[in-house]
């Protein structure tokens, strides 16, 4: 397993609490998407259960050896003292399609038989929710709150949140906050080199820029030649593309049906690209850039929802980037 990169303070704070023997019963693992919160929560769950099952037998740190009994049971989905709650597919036969928009109260209530009995393999059980932001309100949130207010003995809740400010204040107040921050560019690059060993330097550089501190976000763009898109956008921003050469090329390549994933990445990337360039501008140029950003963000929002023509949209997006060119 790739070692954890970044957010060392948060990880050390959790390990210190675990070593103290006074572990809080509910942890709110909060921060931007794609910075490693869910991976940490799953690793922490395995550590909590493995230590409870065989105290003093694990190596230092957070990881649990892959051949550890707890790790193998969790990997097989067979650990009786571990539950992971996420949004489920609407059709169980199509697990990668049409995911439910929320975690309903029925899923929370399904925990009750487990919580009504003692843990099976040790004195500890772990319930992980990824993400608690997805709980249906008010029903599912209130049902969980009852368990947080009166947790069964030995139960630890690990609650992943991308937007903790939107949670019920009563839920936040029952939890210890563990804050995960965006990674530095160097840390994001380190993650990308580990996950994409064959990627070129230019591609890694483009992905780091697009990730904005989130390795998960950066990996979302992997394999889509983001470097090539960045090169076209930079050329347009440099001189305004007076001959439309770059805009036409973007329209032609992104308008292909097979280019849909790359087109969607392009739509997501252009507003961020404009925002990054705007930081170095002032006066009328800054105003032009901010207006271009607003227009690009709105075009990106409606283009997929309204099934706008990809070629036309890509060309129009290029025109918005052209507003960045010096006059």
C-alpha positions in Angstrom: 0.0 0.0 0.0 1.2 3.5 -0.9 2.2 5.3 2.4 0.0 8.2 3.5 1.2 11.5 2.0 0.2 14.8 3.6 -2.0 15.7 6.6 0.5 14.2 9.0 -0.8 16.3 11.9 -4.3 14.9 11.6 -3.0 11.3 11.4 -0.6 11.8 14.4 -3.5 13.3 16.4 -5.6 10.2 15.9 -2.7 7.8 16.7 -2.0 9.8 19.9 -5.6 9.4 21.0 -5.6 5.7 20.2 -2.4 5.2 22.2 -3.8 7.2 25.2 -6.6 4.6 25.7 -9.1 7.4 25.8 -10.4 7.3 22.2 -13.4 9.5 21.5 -16.4 7.6 20.2 -17.1 9.7 17.1 -14.7 11.3 14.7 -15.6 13.9 12.1 -13.0 13.5 9.3 -13.5 16.7 7.4 -11.8 18.5 4.5 -11.9 18.9 0.7 -12.8 16.0 -1.5 -9.9 13.9 -2.8 -7.3 14.6 0.0 -7.4 11.1 1.5 -10.1 11.3 4.1 -11.9 8.1 3.1 -8.7 6.1 2.7 -7.6 7.3 6.1 -11.0 6.3 7.6 -10.9 2.8 6.2 -7.3 2.3 7.3 -8.1 3.7 10.8 -11.1 1.3 11.0 -8.9 -1.7 10.3 -6.3 -0.5 12.9 -9.0 0.0 15.6 -10.4 -3.5 15.1 -7.0 -5.2 14.7 -5.6 -3.7 17.9 -8.7 -4.5 19.8 -8.6 -8.1 18.6 -4.8 -8.6 19.4 -3.5 -5.8 21.6 0.2 -5.1 21.3 0.9 -7.3 18.2 0.9 -4.7 15.4 3.8 -2.7 14.1 3.9 1.0 14.9 1.8 3.4 12.8 -1.6 3.3 11.2 -1.4 0.5 8.7 -2.4 -3.1 9.3 -0.5 -6.0 7.5 -2.6 -7.3 4.6 -2.4 -10.9 6.0 -3.8 -9.8 9.4 -7.0 -11.6 10.1 -8.9 -8.3 10.7 -7.7 -7.0 7.4 -8.7 -10.1 5.4 -12.1 -10.1 7.0 -12.7 -6.5 6.1 -11.4 -7.0 2.6 -13.9 -9.9 2.2 -16.8 -7.9 3.6 -17.1 -10.4 6.3 -16.0 -8.6 9.5 -19.0 -8.9 12.0 -17.9 -5.7 13.9 -17.5 -3.4 10.9 -20.1 -1.6 8.8 -19.5 0.9 6.0 -22.4 3.1 4.9 -22.4 4.8 1.5 -24.9 5.7 -1.1 -26.2 2.6 -2.8 -27.0 1.9 -6.5 -30.7 2.1 -7.3 -30.3 -1.1 -9.2 -28.2 -3.8 -7.3 -27.5 -5.4 -10.7 -25.8 -2.2 -11.9 -23.5 -1.3 -9.1 -21.6 1.4 -11.1 -24.6 3.2 -12.5 -27.4 5.4 -11.1 -26.2 5.8 -7.5 -28.8 7.1 -5.1 -28.6 10.8 -4.2 -28.6 10.2 -0.5 -28.3 7.6 2.3 -31.9 7.0 3.5 -33.1 6.4 7.0 -33.6 2.7 6.2 -29.8 2.3 5.9 -29.3 3.9 9.3 -32.0 1.8 10.9 -30.3 -1.3 9.5 -27.5 -0.8 11.9 -29.8 -1.4 14.9 -29.5 -5.2 15.1 -25.7 -4.9 15.1 -25.7 -2.1 17.8 -28.1 -4.1 20.0 -25.6 -6.9 20.5 -22.0 -7.0 21.8 -19.1 -6.9 19.4 -18.2 -10.4 18.2 -14.4 -10.6 17.9 -13.3 -8.0 20.5 -14.7 -5.3 22.7 -14.9 -2.8 19.8 -16.9 -2.2 16.6 -16.5 0.5 13.9 -19.1 2.2 11.8 -17.8 4.2 8.9 -20.0 6.6 6.9 -18.7 8.0 3.6 -20.0 10.6 3.4 -22.1 11.8 6.3 -23.0 14.8 4.1 -25.1 12.3 2.1 -27.5 11.4 4.9 -31.1 12.1 4.1 -32.4 15.0 6.2 -34.0 15.1 8.6 -34.9 11.4 9.0 -31.5 9.6 8.5 -29.6 12.4 10.3 -31.8 12.3 13.3 -31.7 8.5 13.4 -27.9 8.6 13.5 -27.9 11.3 16.1 -29.6 9.0 18.6 -26.7 6.6 18.3 -24.1 9.3 18.6 -25.9 10.7 21.8 -26.0 7.2 23.4 -23.3 5.1 21.7 -23.3 1.4 22.5 -20.2 0.4 24.5 -17.1 -0.1 22.3 -18.6 1.6 19.2 -16.5 4.0 17.2 -18.0 6.2 14.5 -15.8 7.4 11.6 -17.7 10.1 9.7 -16.2 11.4 6.5 -17.4 14.9 5.6 -16.6 17.2 2.6 -18.8 20.0 4.0 -19.1 19.8 7.8 -20.8 23.2 8.0 -23.9 21.7 6.4 -24.3 19.0 9.0 -26.7 19.3 11.9 -24.9 21.2 14.7 -26.0 18.5 17.1 -24.1 15.9 15.1 -21.0 18.1 14.9 -21.1 18.7 18.7 -21.0 14.9 19.4 -17.8 14.4 17.3 -14.1 15.2 17.6 -13.0 17.1 14.5 -10.1 15.7 12.5 -9.2 18.3 9.8 -7.7 17.2 6.5 -6.2 20.1 4.4 -5.3 20.3 0.8 -1.9 18.9 0.0 1.0 20.9 -1.3 1.9 20.7 -5.0 4.9 18.6 -4.1 2.8 16.2 -2.1 0.2 15.9 -4.9 3.1 15.2 -7.3 4.4 12.5 -5.0 1.0 10.8 -4.9 0.7 11.0 -8.7 4.1 9.6 -9.3 3.2 6.6 -7.1 -0.2 6.1 -8.8 0.9 6.9 -12.4 4.5 5.7 -12.7 4.4 5.9 -16.5 3.0 9.5 -16.8 5.2 12.1 -18.4 6.6 15.1 -16.5 4.3 17.4 -18.5 1.3 15.4 -17.6 2.1 15.2 -13.9 2.6 19.0 -13.9 -0.7 19.6 -15.6 -2.5 17.2 -13.2 -0.9 18.8 -10.2 -2.2 22.2 -11.4 -5.7 20.8 -12.0 -5.7 19.0 -8.7 -5.5 22.2 -6.6 -4.2 20.3 -3.6 -6.4 17.3 -4.1 -4.8 14.1 -5.4 -8.2 12.5 -6.0 -9.2 15.4 -8.2 -6.0 15.2 -10.1 -6.4 11.5 -10.7 -9.9 12.1 -12.0 -8.2 13.8 -15.0 -5.6 11.1 -15.5 -5.3 9.5 -18.9 -7.2 12.4 -20.6 -4.1 14.2 -22.0 -4.8 17.2 -19.7 -1.3 18.4 -20.7 -2.5 18.8 -24.3 -5.5 20.7 -23.2 -3.4 23.0 -21.0 -1.1 23.7 -23.9 -4.0 24.8 -26.1 -5.5 27.0 -23.4 -2.2 28.6 -22.6 -1.7 29.4 -26.3 -5.1 31.0 -26.5 -4.5 33.0 -23.3 -1.1 34.2 -24.6 -2.2 35.9 -27.8 -6.0 35.6 -28.1 -5.8 33.0 -30.9 -6.6 35.6 -33.7 -6.7 33.0 -36.4 -8.9 30.6 -34.3 -6.4 27.8 -34.9 -6.5 26.5 -31.3 -10.2 27.0 -30.9 -11.0 25.1 -34.0 -8.6 22.3 -33.0 -10.3 22.0 -29.6 -13.8 22.0 -31.2 -12.7 19.3 -33.7 -11.1 17.0 -31.1 -13.5 17.5 -28.2 -16.6 17.2 -30.4 -16.0 13.5 -31.2 -18.3 11.1 -29.4 -15.3 9.1 -28.2 -13.9 12.3 -26.5 -16.8 12.7 -24.0 -14.7 12.1 -20.9 -12.0 14.5 -22.1 -14.6 17.0 -23.0 -16.1 16.8 -19.5 -12.7 17.3 -18.1 -12.2 20.3 -20.3 -15.5 21.9 -19.1 -14.4 21.4 -15.5 -10.9 22.7 -16.1 -11.5 25.9 -18.1 -13.1 28.0 -15.3 -10.3 27.0 -12.9 -7.7 27.9 -15.6 -9.2 31.3 -16.0 -9.3 31.8 -12.2 -5.6 30.9 -11.9 -4.6 33.4 -14.6 -6.8 36.1 -13.0 -4.6 36.1 -9.9 -1.8 37.8 -11.7 -4.0 40.5 -13.3 -5.3 43.9 -12.2 -7.5 46.8 -13.3 -9.6 46.3 -16.5 -7.8 43.0 -17.4 -8.8 41.6 -14.0 -12.4 42.6 -14.6 -12.4 41.0 -18.0 -11.0 37.8 -16.5 -13.6 37.7 -13.7 -16.4 38.2 -16.3 -14.9 35.4 -18.4 -14.7 33.1 -15.3 -18.4 33.7 -14.5 -19.4 33.0 -18.2 -17.2 29.9 -18.3 -18.6 28.5 -15.1 -22.1 29.0 -16.3 -21.4 27.5 -19.7 -19.8 24.5 -18.1 -22.8 24.1 -15.8 -25.5 24.2 -18.5 -23.6 22.5 -21.3 -24.0 18.9 -20.0 -27.4 19.5 -18.4 -28.8 20.8 -21.7 -26.8 18.5 -24.0 -25.3 21.5 -25.8 -23.2 20.7 -28.9 -19.7 19.8 -27.7 -17.8 21.3 -30.7 -19.7 24.6 -30.4 -19.2 24.7 -26.6 -15.5 24.0 -26.8 -15.1 26.8 -29.4 -17.0 29.2 -27.2 -15.0 28.2 -24.1 -11.9 29.0 -26.1 -13.3 32.4 -26.8 -13.7 33.1 -23.1 -10.1 32.1 -22.5 -9.0 34.5 -25.2 -10.3 37.4 -23.1 -7.2 36.8 -20.9 -4.8 37.8 -23.7 -3.0 41.2 -23.2 -4.5 44.1 -25.1 
